[in-house]
Amino acid sequence: MKQLKRTGHVQIPFGTLELVLLTDGYFSLETFQPTLAPKISSQLVEMELQRLSLSTKDYQAPIIVMLIKQQDRYILIDTGEGHYDTENAGNLKESLLLADIDRYKITDILITHAHRDHIGGILDADGSPNYPNATYYMAKPEFEFWMSDRPDFSKSENPEIGQSSIDLIRKTLLAIKVKLQLFEPGDQLFSCVHTESAAGHTPGHIIYTVKSDNSAITNLVDLIHSPLLVSQPHWGTQWDIDFNRAVDTRIKILDRCYREQTLVVASHMPWPGIGFIGRKNKCKELEWIPKNIID
């Protein structure tokens, strides 16, 4: 299978702001299941993958990071894998350089949730900060979940996935605690970013909408990990800490994006991850419709 981009960026005209989509690289699984669609028959999953022209042999997904330039402010949304996966990912700093953005200019980092491919790039392998001049922001329910005595993974389809992340997440959050500001889902940040709870993937998982003049774009982050979860949102993933709540959240938000014809981007959709939620040929299932962006 052709490997995905390990470095690169796309700039998007956006009112008075500048938006840049950057790739940190990608992650891969040898098999689609059981991580995605864990309770669905393999035959049905294979048929749907073929219908969507997706690989049935393995699963590769980009790690896409958004940067918002607001005058002298450089707002980075998540930080990719960092040093935890140097074979396929951990290339955000290189992508920033290609976009002519100095990492020391990053003023703010919004953490959408605390999974490794979103916070792994906060610290270097020696524990030093990759973005030493940044202030960090995280939803209060997300911080409280991971820092609690016993995070509850009982509603996950594979509790071991979440359990194995605790030490890394706590180490990272403690390292930045003095520069970390907590917010409530629904709060407005930086005057241009509206946050929204999309709980289920993690308890404090947020999606966000960036607005400038008459332009708006919603980043669905990890609400969807593949076009398969757009057409079959109830199939879900083992990465979701509360499987059933994540399904309900996914269905509700995707339906709204379809009805309102929202321009969206998502962290792990095919590069550069920007498009619309639509219905092709008036079929019942929703579809991922990529927006044509010159790369």
LODO-869558 format. One line per 4 residues: number of its first residue (from 1); their letters; for each residue x, y, z of C-alpha. Coordinates in steps of 0.5 Angstrom, whole numbers, plus 500, padded with zeros to 3 digits. Layout:
! residues N
NUM = A = X:Y:Z | ...
! end
This chain:
! residues 295
1 = MKQL = 500:500:500 | 503:507:498 | 505:511:504 | 502:517:507
5 = KRTG = 505:524:507 | 510:524:513 | 511:532:512 | 507:537:509
9 = HVQI = 502:543:510 | 497:546:506 | 495:554:507 | 487:556:507
13 = PFGT = 485:563:506 | 480:564:512 | 478:571:513 | 483:576:517
17 = LELV = 486:569:520 | 491:564:517 | 490:557:517 | 495:552:516
21 = LLTD = 494:544:516 | 500:540:518 | 502:533:517 | 505:530:523
25 = GYFS = 506:523:519 | 501:517:520 | 499:511:524 | 498:504:521
29 = LETF = 495:498:523 | 496:491:520 | 488:490:520 | 482:495:520
33 = QPTL = 479:490:526 | 478:490:531 | 480:497:533 | 475:500:528
37 = APKI = 468:497:528 | 470:492:533 | 463:488:534 | 461:488:526
41 = SSQL = 462:482:522 | 469:482:518 | 465:480:511 | 460:486:512
45 = VEME = 466:491:514 | 470:489:508 | 464:490:503 | 463:497:506
49 = LQRL = 471:498:505 | 470:496:498 | 464:500:497 | 468:506:499
53 = SLST = 474:505:495 | 478:504:502 | 484:498:503 | 481:492:506
57 = KDYQ = 488:489:507 | 491:495:512 | 489:501:515 | 493:508:515
61 = APII = 491:514:517 | 494:521:517 | 495:525:523 | 493:532:522
65 = VMLI = 494:538:526 | 491:545:525 | 495:552:526 | 491:559:527
69 = KQQD = 495:565:526 | 492:571:529 | 496:577:528 | 502:576:532
73 = RYIL = 499:570:536 | 500:563:533 | 495:558:536 | 497:550:535
77 = IDTG = 491:545:536 | 495:539:539 | 502:537:537 | 502:530:534
81 = EGHY = 506:523:536 | 512:527:538 | 518:522:539 | 514:516:541
85 = DTEN = 513:514:533 | 519:516:529 | 518:511:524 | 512:514:521
89 = AGNL = 510:520:525 | 513:525:530 | 514:530:524 | 510:536:526
93 = KESL = 516:541:527 | 519:539:520 | 512:541:517 | 512:547:521
97 = LLAD = 519:549:518 | 517:547:511 | 511:552:512 | 516:557:515
101 = IDRY = 513:557:522 | 518:558:528 | 516:553:533 | 519:558:538
105 = KITD = 513:563:536 | 508:558:538 | 504:562:543 | 498:558:545
109 = ILIT = 497:550:544 | 490:548:545 | 489:540:547 | 483:537:544
113 = HAHR = 484:531:548 | 490:527:551 | 491:521:547 | 498:520:545
117 = DHIG = 498:522:538 | 495:529:540 | 500:530:546 | 506:526:544
121 = GILD = 509:532:541 | 509:537:547 | 515:534:550 | 522:532:547
125 = ADGS = 525:525:549 | 529:529:554 | 523:532:557 | 524:539:555
129 = PNYP = 518:543:552 | 518:543:544 | 514:549:544 | 517:553:550
133 = NATY = 514:560:549 | 507:557:549 | 501:557:554 | 496:550:554
137 = YMAK = 489:550:554 | 485:544:556 | 478:542:557 | 477:541:565
141 = PEFE = 473:535:564 | 479:532:560 | 484:534:565 | 480:531:571
145 = FWMS = 479:525:568 | 486:523:567 | 488:526:573 | 483:522:577
149 = DRPD = 485:516:582 | 482:511:578 | 480:513:571 | 474:509:569
153 = FSKS = 475:505:562 | 469:500:563 | 465:503:558 | 470:502:553
157 = ENPE = 470:496:548 | 478:495:550 | 479:498:557 | 487:496:556
161 = IGQS = 488:501:551 | 486:507:555 | 489:504:561 | 496:503:558
165 = SIDL = 496:511:556 | 495:513:564 | 502:514:566 | 504:518:559
169 = IRKT = 498:522:560 | 499:524:567 | 507:525:566 | 506:530:560
173 = LLAI = 500:534:564 | 504:535:570 | 510:537:566 | 506:543:563
177 = KVKL = 501:544:569 | 504:551:571 | 502:553:564 | 496:550:563
181 = QLFE = 489:553:563 | 483:549:564 | 476:551:560 | 469:549:560
185 = PGDQ = 467:546:553 | 463:551:550 | 468:557:552 | 470:561:547
189 = LFSC = 478:562:546 | 482:567:543 | 476:571:540 | 476:566:534
193 = VHTE = 475:559:537 | 469:556:539 | 469:550:543 | 464:544:544
197 = SAAG = 464:538:548 | 464:531:543 | 465:527:549 | 465:519:548
201 = HTPG = 472:518:545 | 474:521:551 | 470:524:557 | 473:531:555
205 = HIIY = 474:531:548 | 472:537:544 | 471:539:537 | 472:547:535
209 = TVKS = 469:552:530 | 474:557:528 | 470:563:525 | 473:569:521
213 = DNSA = 469:575:518 | 464:570:514 | 468:564:514 | 467:558:519
217 = ITNL = 470:551:519 | 469:546:524 | 475:541:526 | 471:534:528
221 = VDLI = 478:532:531 | 477:524:533 | 470:524:532 | 471:520:526
225 = HSPL = 478:516:524 | 476:514:517 | 470:515:512 | 468:508:514
229 = LVSQ = 465:512:521 | 462:517:517 | 458:512:513 | 457:507:519
233 = PHWG = 458:512:525 | 455:506:529 | 460:502:528 | 465:505:533
237 = TQWD = 472:504:535 | 476:501:541 | 479:508:542 | 473:511:544
241 = IDFN = 473:510:552 | 465:510:552 | 463:507:546 | 456:508:546
245 = RAVD = 456:515:548 | 461:516:542 | 456:513:537 | 451:518:540
249 = TRIK = 455:524:539 | 458:522:532 | 451:521:529 | 448:527:532
253 = ILDR = 454:532:530 | 455:528:523 | 448:529:522 | 448:537:524
257 = CYRE = 454:538:519 | 450:535:514 | 444:539:515 | 448:545:516
261 = QTLV = 453:544:510 | 459:545:515 | 466:545:512 | 470:541:516
265 = VASH = 476:538:518 | 478:532:522 | 485:529:525 | 485:523:521
269 = MPWP = 481:523:515 | 485:523:508 | 490:528:507 | 489:534:508
273 = GIGF = 483:532:512 | 478:537:509 | 471:536:506 | 464:536:508
277 = IGRK = 459:531:510 | 454:529:505 | 449:524:502 | 451:522:495
281 = NKCK = 445:520:490 | 440:521:496 | 443:515:499 | 441:513:506
285 = ELEW = 448:513:509 | 452:519:510 | 459:520:506 | 465:524:506
289 = IPKN = 466:529:501 | 473:531:500 | 474:539:499 | 478:540:493
293 = IID = 485:543:496 | 491:544:492 | 497:541:495
! end
